[in-house]
Amino acid sequence: MLQEMLRKKKEQEAKPVHAWSPGADIPDDPLRWGEYFEESSKKQLANSQLRRNIRHATTAIRNKRQTRVDEMPDWEQLRLAASAVKQRTQANLPELLEEFEKNFTARGGIVHWARDGQEACEIVKELIDEKGLNEIVKVKSMATQEINLNEYLADRGIKAWETDLAEMIVQLGEDMPSHVVVPAIHRNRSEVREIFKEKMENIPADISTEPRELTMAARAHLREKFLSSTLAVSGSNMAVAETGTLSVYESEGNGRMCLTLPDTLISVVGIEKIVPTFQDAEIFSQLLPRSATGERMNPYTSMWTGVTPNDGPQEVHVILLDNGRTKLLADEVAHEALSCIRCGACLNICPVYENVGGHAYNSVYPGPIGICLTPQLKTAFEHDDPDSTLPFACSLCNACAEACPVHIDLPGIIVENRRRYQDAHRHSLPNGWDLSMKAMSKVMSSGKLMEQAGNLATLGHALGGKSGRIGHLPLPVAAKWTKVHDVPAPPSQTFRGWWKENQKGDN
């Protein structure tokens, strides 16, 4: 249906897997870094400075967010309204995309359709070549990170300058982003200063770690780029079908400079970013800044509808990007992840993310939403792919679902993806896990056997000692689990035993 509407130009073969760790070459595919979470997380856990950086930043953002949420008496109603808008959008996505195209085109804009990242990159490259440019400026965009646009252009002699401060830090440090809102969250001020001193021209030799000095240096570095660039690339937080309007919500003003000064503007927008009406956008304008940065309103909210004569860019393009989204839309459970507004609230609340950081997930989308999105967005995904194990990088504490401003049931999607992984790896010959579950199903389906098992378990009460907890258990009983978890010691008496005693007392 929708895939047929998105005019296909050519099929792309899956790229090879490349492992990546900080300091290594940028991976060819931001959705396929190559390592399993279990291996990569061990590397990140060993970096105590990284864990301190992330814990400090996520704690600060969480606290700011909670302050702003507490001010809103209708916060839950806004969340429910946003969820309803996103569900309505998904149910009518083909029609809404066509409506957006009609209205955007009617106001002088040009619409392109990209089935995958390769096609989107080719379109951007063709438009830049038409202008004869070898340098452009960019607004922070997860969609362009997802398709590796910067690296694609660099391989073809075109430099794309990131103008968002955190994105610029990542770019200058030859790094990968580790957060959807704060890409350089894993860096502290001392690290940023060293990156600036090494990679920026005309940087003061005695520059300190004070945020003001660092941002002033970044401003001086970028000012020349803003004033000399004639083409900019952006994403969009929302695309309004009713009016053909695009939008960017940001805090630094770099987006406003990119969206107004150049002659040509190209926006790469995931097809799920559509909302039906301008009134719908008002709901997300309250949810997004509070959830992302703990602000009542973004300092810079830019909206544009096609071309306005003698005001801003006079050639405006939008590339509507599929890149696995229609496949995700067809998924009965995981389609809910398309409601994501990229606020990062689920990352900031996640205890796993806080301890291992974004790079451990081996994808440009880390944290709970990355667990749900990354495997689904891959068009050539197999269950032996390293990302197939991402659903197990979760404690199922449900904090992400509580924090999500659009009520995405992230734990539900993760549990479903775990089930699919297990189903895909079942063999004709049962393994130890299969046999254990089969035995447990026999016990748990019989009241008599359950009573006997309970009585047997009370024998382990003494193992808990004064702490009431049991450490490492020998094989074959929970050996792997108890390597890293303590197990509460069983009680000295079962409920059935207690009930029988109390019943006798009553008589």
Secondary structure, 3 states (H helix, E strand, C coil): CHHHHCCCCCCCCCCCCCCCCCCCCCCCCCCCCCCCHHHHHHHHHCCHHHHHHHHHHHHHHHHHHHHHHHCCCCHHHHHHHHHHHHHHHHHCHHHHHHHHHHHHHHCCCEEEEECCHHHHHHHHHHHHHHHCCCEEEECCCHHHHHCCHHHHHHCCCCEEEECCHHHHHHHHCCCCCCCCCCCCCCCCHHHHHHHHHHHCCCCCCCCCCCHHHHHHHHHHHHHHHHHHCCEEEECCCEEECCCCEEEEEECCCHHHHHHHCCCEEEEEEEHHHEECCHHHHHHHHHHHHHHHHCCCCCCEEEEECCCECCECCCEEEEEEECCCHHHHHCCCCHHHHHHCCCCCHHHHHCHHHHHHCHHHHCCCCCHHHHHHHHHHHCCCCCCCCHHHHHHHCCCCCCHHHHHCCCCCCHHHHHHHHHHHHHHHCCCCCCCHHHHHHHHHHHHHCCHHHHHHHHHHHHHHHHHHCCCCEECCCCCCCCCCHHHHCCEECCCCCCHHHHHHHHHHHHC
